[in-house]
Amino acid sequence: MRIRVLVAEDQSAVRMGLVLILRSAPDIEVVGEAGDGEEAVALARELRPDLVLMDVQMPRLDGVSATRQVVAEGLADVLVLTTFDLDEYVFGALRAGAVGFLLKNAEAHELLTAVRAVARGEGTVAPAVTRRLLAEFAGQAVRAEEEPDRSALEGLTRREREVLSCLGQGLSNAEIAARLGMADATAKTHVSRLLAKLGVRSRLQAAVLAQEMGV
């Protein structure tokens, strides 16, 4: 089955390059292109892609607001594109529900790998980058001095809390399996069930929640 992707990028040259890379892969289909956030949301509603590749800085409706609408309506997963590593737009997009981010200067193989990872539900960035992202995100939460809503943790079993803690440390499924003494397939199952219980769409969102909850 092909991975259906909508590309939302206001710079036509950049959008064309992304589309060319994606179309070079036999397992990926570009189903639409958008030049601004409003068009991205409208096309996501119409086309129901598997993934929206979303630039965070766009006219009419910025990528963070567009991401929030796409995720809230359950239209697709969102992978955000940004020029700067870990800028404020990235954190805004993650809070809005994006499954991860990718730098615009990423190599072609990195883009394809990220799209396929999202399709598999396995995250979009390397564990080392995830850990740095989460550390910075946690630092922002501390500076904000906001008391998090811990109701999301109610109903989790002891094992699920352990898995959530591992996600908060940016561990992969294989690393979670090794840490907790279980098979890789079992770790994947625990992660999937945990995401469903928490009501989040990606392991990165669960990891952010773990950081905010201090799990």
C-alpha positions as a Markdown table, in Angstrom:
| # | Residue | x | y | z |
|---|---|---|---|---|
| 1 | Met | 0.0 | 0.0 | 0.0 |
| 2 | Arg | 1.3 | 3.4 | -0.9 |
| 3 | Ile | 1.8 | 6.2 | 1.6 |
| 4 | Arg | -0.4 | 9.2 | 0.6 |
| 5 | Val | 1.3 | 12.5 | 1.3 |
| 6 | Leu | 0.1 | 16.1 | 1.0 |
| 7 | Val | 2.9 | 18.7 | 0.7 |
| 8 | Ala | 2.2 | 22.1 | 2.2 |
| 9 | Glu | 5.0 | 24.7 | 1.5 |
| 10 | Asp | 4.6 | 28.3 | 0.3 |
| 11 | Gln | 7.9 | 28.5 | -1.6 |
| 12 | Ser | 7.2 | 26.9 | -4.9 |
| 13 | Ala | 10.8 | 25.9 | -5.6 |
| 14 | Val | 11.1 | 24.2 | -2.3 |
| 15 | Arg | 7.7 | 22.5 | -2.7 |
| 16 | Met | 8.7 | 21.3 | -6.2 |
| 17 | Gly | 11.9 | 19.8 | -4.8 |
| 18 | Leu | 10.1 | 18.0 | -2.0 |
| 19 | Val | 7.5 | 16.6 | -4.4 |
| 20 | Leu | 10.2 | 15.3 | -6.8 |
| 21 | Ile | 12.0 | 13.5 | -4.0 |
| 22 | Leu | 8.7 | 12.0 | -2.7 |
| 23 | Arg | 7.6 | 10.9 | -6.1 |
| 24 | Ser | 11.0 | 9.1 | -6.7 |
| 25 | Ala | 9.9 | 6.5 | -4.1 |
| 26 | Pro | 7.7 | 3.7 | -5.4 |
| 27 | Asp | 5.9 | 3.4 | -2.1 |
| 28 | Ile | 5.0 | 7.1 | -1.7 |
| 29 | Glu | 2.2 | 9.0 | -3.6 |
| 30 | Val | 1.9 | 12.8 | -3.5 |
| 31 | Val | -1.8 | 13.4 | -3.6 |
| 32 | Gly | -1.8 | 17.1 | -3.3 |
| 33 | Glu | 0.1 | 20.4 | -2.9 |
| 34 | Ala | -0.7 | 23.5 | -0.9 |
| 35 | Gly | 0.8 | 26.9 | -0.9 |
| 36 | Asp | -0.6 | 28.1 | 2.5 |
| 37 | Gly | -2.1 | 26.8 | 5.7 |
| 38 | Glu | -5.7 | 27.4 | 4.8 |
| 39 | Glu | -5.3 | 25.4 | 1.5 |
| 40 | Ala | -3.4 | 22.7 | 3.4 |
| 41 | Val | -6.4 | 22.2 | 5.8 |
| 42 | Ala | -8.9 | 22.3 | 3.0 |
| 43 | Leu | -7.0 | 19.7 | 0.9 |
| 44 | Ala | -6.5 | 17.5 | 4.0 |
| 45 | Arg | -10.2 | 17.5 | 4.5 |
| 46 | Glu | -10.8 | 16.7 | 0.8 |
| 47 | Leu | -8.0 | 14.2 | 0.2 |
| 48 | Arg | -7.6 | 12.5 | 3.6 |
| 49 | Pro | -3.8 | 11.8 | 3.1 |
| 50 | Asp | -1.8 | 9.6 | 5.4 |
| 51 | Leu | 0.6 | 12.4 | 6.1 |
| 52 | Val | 0.8 | 16.2 | 5.7 |
| 53 | Leu | 4.3 | 17.5 | 5.2 |
| 54 | Met | 3.8 | 21.0 | 6.7 |
| 55 | Asp | 5.9 | 24.1 | 6.6 |
| 56 | Val | 5.6 | 26.0 | 9.8 |
| 57 | Gln | 5.9 | 29.5 | 8.3 |
| 58 | Met | 3.2 | 30.1 | 5.7 |
| 59 | Pro | 0.8 | 32.9 | 4.7 |
| 60 | Arg | -2.9 | 33.2 | 5.5 |
| 61 | Leu | -2.7 | 30.4 | 8.2 |
| 62 | Asp | 0.6 | 29.4 | 9.7 |
| 63 | Gly | 1.7 | 25.8 | 9.9 |
| 64 | Val | 1.2 | 25.5 | 13.7 |
| 65 | Ser | -2.4 | 26.6 | 13.4 |
| 66 | Ala | -3.0 | 24.4 | 10.4 |
| 67 | Thr | -1.4 | 21.5 | 12.2 |
| 68 | Arg | -3.8 | 22.0 | 15.1 |
| 69 | Gln | -6.8 | 21.9 | 12.8 |
| 70 | Val | -5.6 | 18.8 | 10.9 |
| 71 | Val | -4.8 | 16.9 | 14.1 |
| 72 | Ala | -8.0 | 18.0 | 15.9 |
| 73 | Glu | -10.1 | 16.7 | 13.0 |
| 74 | Gly | -8.2 | 13.5 | 12.8 |
| 75 | Leu | -7.4 | 14.1 | 9.1 |
| 76 | Ala | -3.8 | 13.0 | 9.0 |
| 77 | Asp | -0.5 | 12.8 | 10.8 |
| 78 | Val | 1.6 | 15.9 | 10.4 |
| 79 | Leu | 5.4 | 16.1 | 9.9 |
| 80 | Val | 6.5 | 19.7 | 10.2 |
| 81 | Leu | 9.2 | 21.3 | 8.1 |
| 82 | Thr | 11.4 | 24.1 | 9.6 |
| 83 | Thr | 14.5 | 26.0 | 8.6 |
| 84 | Phe | 15.9 | 26.2 | 12.2 |
| 85 | Asp | 16.6 | 23.4 | 14.5 |
| 86 | Leu | 14.4 | 23.4 | 17.6 |
| 87 | Asp | 13.0 | 26.9 | 17.2 |
| 88 | Glu | 9.8 | 28.1 | 18.8 |
| 89 | Tyr | 7.7 | 27.0 | 15.8 |
| 90 | Val | 8.8 | 23.4 | 16.3 |
| 91 | Phe | 7.6 | 23.4 | 19.9 |
| 92 | Gly | 4.4 | 25.1 | 18.9 |
| 93 | Ala | 3.8 | 22.4 | 16.2 |
| 94 | Leu | 4.5 | 19.6 | 18.6 |
| 95 | Arg | 2.1 | 21.0 | 21.1 |
| 96 | Ala | -0.5 | 21.3 | 18.3 |
| 97 | Gly | -0.1 | 17.5 | 17.7 |
| 98 | Ala | 2.6 | 17.1 | 15.0 |
| 99 | Val | 4.3 | 13.7 | 15.1 |
| 100 | Gly | 7.7 | 15.2 | 14.5 |
| 101 | Phe | 9.8 | 17.6 | 12.6 |
| 102 | Leu | 12.3 | 17.7 | 9.8 |
| 103 | Leu | 14.8 | 20.4 | 8.7 |
| 104 | Lys | 14.3 | 21.7 | 5.2 |
| 105 | Asn | 18.0 | 21.0 | 4.4 |
| 106 | Ala | 17.6 | 17.3 | 5.2 |
| 107 | Glu | 19.0 | 14.9 | 2.6 |
| 108 | Ala | 16.5 | 13.1 | 0.3 |
| 109 | His | 17.0 | 9.8 | 2.0 |
| 110 | Glu | 16.2 | 11.5 | 5.4 |
| 111 | Leu | 12.9 | 12.8 | 4.1 |
| 112 | Leu | 11.9 | 9.4 | 2.7 |
| 113 | Thr | 12.9 | 7.7 | 5.9 |
| 114 | Ala | 10.9 | 10.1 | 8.0 |
| 115 | Val | 7.8 | 9.7 | 5.9 |
| 116 | Arg | 8.1 | 5.9 | 6.1 |
| 117 | Ala | 8.7 | 6.0 | 9.8 |
| 118 | Val | 5.5 | 8.1 | 10.3 |
| 119 | Ala | 3.6 | 5.5 | 8.2 |
| 120 | Arg | 4.8 | 2.7 | 10.5 |
| 121 | Gly | 4.0 | 4.7 | 13.6 |
| 122 | Glu | 7.6 | 4.5 | 14.8 |
| 123 | Gly | 8.5 | 8.2 | 15.1 |
| 124 | Thr | 10.2 | 10.6 | 12.9 |
| 125 | Val | 13.6 | 11.5 | 14.4 |
| 126 | Ala | 16.6 | 9.6 | 15.6 |
| 127 | Pro | 16.6 | 8.8 | 19.4 |
| 128 | Ala | 19.6 | 11.1 | 20.0 |
| 129 | Val | 17.7 | 14.0 | 18.4 |
| 130 | Thr | 14.5 | 13.1 | 20.3 |
| 131 | Arg | 16.4 | 13.2 | 23.6 |
| 132 | Arg | 17.8 | 16.6 | 22.9 |
| 133 | Leu | 14.4 | 17.8 | 21.8 |
| 134 | Leu | 12.7 | 16.5 | 24.9 |
| 135 | Ala | 15.4 | 18.0 | 27.2 |
| 136 | Glu | 14.8 | 21.4 | 25.6 |
| 137 | Phe | 11.1 | 20.9 | 25.8 |
| 138 | Ala | 11.3 | 20.0 | 29.5 |
| 139 | Gly | 13.4 | 23.1 | 30.1 |
| 140 | Gln | 10.7 | 25.3 | 28.5 |
| 141 | Ala | 8.1 | 23.7 | 30.7 |
| 142 | Val | 10.1 | 24.4 | 33.8 |
| 143 | Arg | 10.7 | 28.0 | 32.8 |
| 144 | Ala | 6.9 | 28.4 | 32.2 |
| 145 | Glu | 6.3 | 27.2 | 35.7 |
| 146 | Glu | 2.9 | 25.7 | 34.7 |
| 147 | Glu | 1.4 | 22.8 | 36.7 |
| 148 | Pro | 0.6 | 20.1 | 34.2 |
| 149 | Asp | -2.7 | 18.2 | 34.2 |
| 150 | Arg | -1.9 | 14.7 | 35.5 |
| 151 | Ser | -5.3 | 13.3 | 34.6 |
| 152 | Ala | -3.8 | 11.7 | 31.5 |
| 153 | Leu | -1.9 | 9.3 | 33.8 |
| 154 | Glu | -5.0 | 7.9 | 35.5 |
| 155 | Gly | -5.7 | 4.3 | 34.5 |
| 156 | Leu | -2.2 | 3.4 | 33.4 |
| 157 | Thr | -0.8 | 0.2 | 34.7 |
| 158 | Arg | 2.6 | 0.0 | 36.3 |
| 159 | Arg | 4.1 | -1.4 | 33.2 |
| 160 | Glu | 2.5 | 1.3 | 31.0 |
| 161 | Arg | 4.0 | 3.9 | 33.3 |
| 162 | Glu | 7.4 | 2.3 | 32.8 |
| 163 | Val | 7.0 | 2.3 | 29.1 |
| 164 | Leu | 5.9 | 6.0 | 29.2 |
| 165 | Ser | 9.0 | 6.8 | 31.2 |
| 166 | Cys | 11.2 | 5.1 | 28.6 |
| 167 | Leu | 9.4 | 7.1 | 25.8 |
| 168 | Gly | 10.1 | 10.3 | 27.8 |
| 169 | Gln | 13.8 | 9.4 | 27.6 |
| 170 | Gly | 13.6 | 9.1 | 23.9 |
| 171 | Leu | 14.2 | 5.3 | 23.8 |
| 172 | Ser | 13.3 | 3.3 | 20.7 |
| 173 | Asn | 11.2 | 0.2 | 20.8 |
| 174 | Ala | 14.3 | -2.0 | 20.9 |
| 175 | Glu | 15.8 | 0.0 | 23.7 |
| 176 | Ile | 12.5 | -0.2 | 25.7 |
| 177 | Ala | 12.5 | -4.0 | 25.2 |
| 178 | Ala | 16.1 | -4.3 | 26.5 |
| 179 | Arg | 15.4 | -1.9 | 29.4 |
| 180 | Leu | 12.3 | -3.7 | 30.6 |
| 181 | Gly | 13.3 | -7.3 | 29.7 |
| 182 | Met | 10.7 | -8.0 | 27.0 |
| 183 | Ala | 10.5 | -8.9 | 23.3 |
| 184 | Asp | 10.7 | -6.1 | 20.7 |
| 185 | Ala | 7.2 | -7.0 | 19.5 |
| 186 | Thr | 5.8 | -6.8 | 23.1 |
| 187 | Ala | 7.4 | -3.4 | 23.5 |
| 188 | Lys | 5.7 | -2.2 | 20.3 |
| 189 | Thr | 2.4 | -3.5 | 21.5 |
| 190 | His | 2.8 | -1.7 | 24.8 |
| 191 | Val | 3.6 | 1.5 | 23.1 |
| 192 | Ser | 0.6 | 1.2 | 20.8 |
| 193 | Arg | -1.8 | 0.6 | 23.7 |
| 194 | Leu | -0.2 | 3.4 | 25.7 |
| 195 | Leu | -0.7 | 5.9 | 22.8 |
| 196 | Ala | -4.4 | 4.9 | 22.6 |
| 197 | Lys | -4.9 | 5.3 | 26.3 |
| 198 | Leu | -3.3 | 8.7 | 26.4 |
| 199 | Gly | -5.2 | 9.8 | 23.3 |
| 200 | Val | -2.1 | 10.9 | 21.4 |
| 201 | Arg | -1.2 | 10.1 | 17.8 |
| 202 | Ser | 2.6 | 9.5 | 18.1 |
| 203 | Arg | 5.3 | 8.3 | 20.5 |
| 204 | Leu | 6.9 | 11.8 | 20.3 |
| 205 | Gln | 3.7 | 13.3 | 21.7 |
| 206 | Ala | 3.7 | 10.7 | 24.5 |
| 207 | Ala | 7.3 | 11.5 | 25.2 |
| 208 | Val | 6.5 | 15.2 | 25.5 |
| 209 | Leu | 3.6 | 14.3 | 27.9 |
| 210 | Ala | 6.0 | 12.2 | 30.0 |
| 211 | Gln | 8.4 | 15.1 | 30.3 |
| 212 | Glu | 5.6 | 17.5 | 31.3 |
| 213 | Met | 4.2 | 15.0 | 33.8 |
| 214 | Gly | 7.7 | 14.2 | 35.2 |
| 215 | Val | 7.2 | 10.5 | 34.7 |
